[in-house]
């Protein structure tokens, strides 16, 4: 995020998802949105388990 800030690249506020993983969203030069995430020690991608999104 510090590098994105230094480059003037906009992104959404960092949030902790229901899978216990931090995430931000930004857009590529063509305007396609994509997600960047950071695992935590509790991230289900590391620990296993099932997440049911409630949105």
C-alpha positions in Angstrom: 0.0 0.0 0.0 2.9 2.3 0.7 4.2 1.7 -2.8 0.8 2.3 -4.3 0.5 5.6 -2.4 4.0 6.6 -3.6 2.9 6.0 -7.2 -0.4 7.8 -6.8 -2.4 4.6 -7.5 -5.9 4.7 -6.0 -7.3 1.6 -4.1 -10.1 0.9 -1.7 -9.6 1.0 2.1 -8.0 -2.1 3.5 -10.6 -4.4 5.2 -10.6 -7.7 6.9 -12.7 -10.2 4.9 -15.0 -12.9 6.3 -12.1 -15.4 5.5 -9.9 -13.5 7.9 -7.7 -12.2 5.1 -7.0 -8.5 4.5 -8.0 -7.2 1.1 -7.9 -4.1 -1.1 -9.2 -3.5 -4.6 -7.7 -1.4 -7.4 -7.9 -1.1 -11.2 -5.4 -1.9 -13.9 -4.7 0.7 -16.7 -7.7 -0.6 -18.7 -10.1 -0.1 -15.8 -10.4 -3.8 -14.8 -10.9 -4.2 -11.1 -8.8 -6.7 -9.2 -8.2 -7.8 -5.6 -4.9 -7.9 -3.7 -5.0 -9.8 -0.4 -2.7 -10.5 2.5 -3.1 -13.7 4.5 -3.1 -13.6 8.3 -2.4 -16.5 10.6 -6.2 -17.0 10.8 -6.8 -16.9 7.0 -9.0 -19.8 6.0 -6.7 -20.2 2.9 -4.1 -21.3 5.5 -6.2 -23.0 8.1 -8.9 -24.6 6.0 -12.6 -24.3 6.5 -15.6 -23.0 4.7 -16.8 -19.4 4.4 -20.3 -18.5 3.4 -20.4 -14.9 2.2 -23.3 -13.0 3.6 -23.5 -10.3 0.9 
